[in-house]
Amino acid sequence: MFKKFSEKTYEKQLKHALITTSIMQARYYSTIEQKKSNGEKEVVVNCKLCPRDCKIKEGQVGFCNVRKNVNGKLVSLVYGKAAGGLSIDPIEKKPLFHFMPGNQVLSFGTVGCNLRCKNCQNYTTSQMKPGQEFEKDFSPKDIVRVAKENDCKIIAYTYNEPTIFFEYMIDTAKLAKKAGIKNIIVSNGYINEEPLRELCKYIDGANIDLKGYNEIFYGKITSGTLAPILKSLKILKEEGVFEEVTNLLIPSINDDLAEIKKMCDWVKENLGETTPIHFSAFYPTYKLLNIPRTPTTTLLNAYDIAKQKGLKHVYLGNITTRDYDNTTCPNCNNTIIERLNYNVIENNILKGKCKFCQTPINGVWE
């Protein structure tokens, strides 16, 4: 059985959590008692939060580097620890283009990740361990307070993978929801079904990084697997969480046009033709410094494929080409949101509909 607590027990634990030392008992794990080579017994913790299914011996941490076996209990080492502090970003930078456009978002993350992407753009936090990167104490109450003080109507769990700071995220999201603040995640989607369905009760939107449409690619470049991510995308849809998809195209690695066609078919069939999809340009970073930047022609080809497959809202990112970050009405083809450098120049969506022809537009608009 997973270690799940009653609301009363969990709130009591939260109240007494040692935020300054960022030690908090984690959720979603089981225990296995076994004998050491010297005959002594030890309790191994089996983390059930993500598909890695880490079995963690006493004093060790899981693959993510932030969930540790302490005396036979799984604890989070990053609860209340925002790596680099808090930031205020435009929602378009996440990127979420159909979620309250033009609004500012209070963003934060921690150290650690449950993938090892060789192209990670946030490796200075995601691939670090607790104590290796500047961390600042912010309790869930602190984060909600800062959001209110800065008139941020949205809190984003982002930068590294929010799954690995699940307890910190969900406690913050609960308080935010009570305060009328919306919650979004920017995630790799590598999370098990039960914790994801619980999280869906408190989040309003998600941008999921669908890094490719090939299991070999996922294993080689991310040290993960594709199938759980596709499952997460379908669960978010089932649970009514608004979602957008991002696909970073890396030259010669995941830019095969046939695979892009298959991915677009999957998105249309499983998530719907009005699900926004972002094709983003890669630039040399982390362990892929020898790979050139994505050519604009590759992005344009991906855009054309997605449109030909029937996807209605397709965007290009990390390039300066105009118009490919604007939203057009799928019915009358008028520009209904004009953007420039993450800024909304004009918004012609009224009460969730195109101003010109009154066609409903998929998204969260208020």
Secondary structure, DSSP 8 states (H G I E B T S, - for coil): ------HHHHHHHHHT-BGGGTBEE-SSEEEEEEE-TTS-EEEEEEE-SSTT--EE-TT-B-TTSSEEEETTEEEES-TTEEET--EEEEGGGTT-SSBSTT-EEEEE--S--S---TT-TTHHHHT--TTSS-EEE--HHHHHHHHHHTT--EEEE-SS-GGGGHHHHHHHHHHHHHTT-EEEEEE-----HHHHHHHTTT--EEEEE---S-HHHIIIIISS-SHHHHHHHHHHHHTT-EEEEEEEE-TTTT--HHHHHHHHHHHHHHT-TTS-EEEEE----TT-TTS----HHHHHHHHHHHHHTT-S-EEEESS--SSTTSEE-TTT--EEEEEETTEEEEE-EETTEETTT--B-SSB--
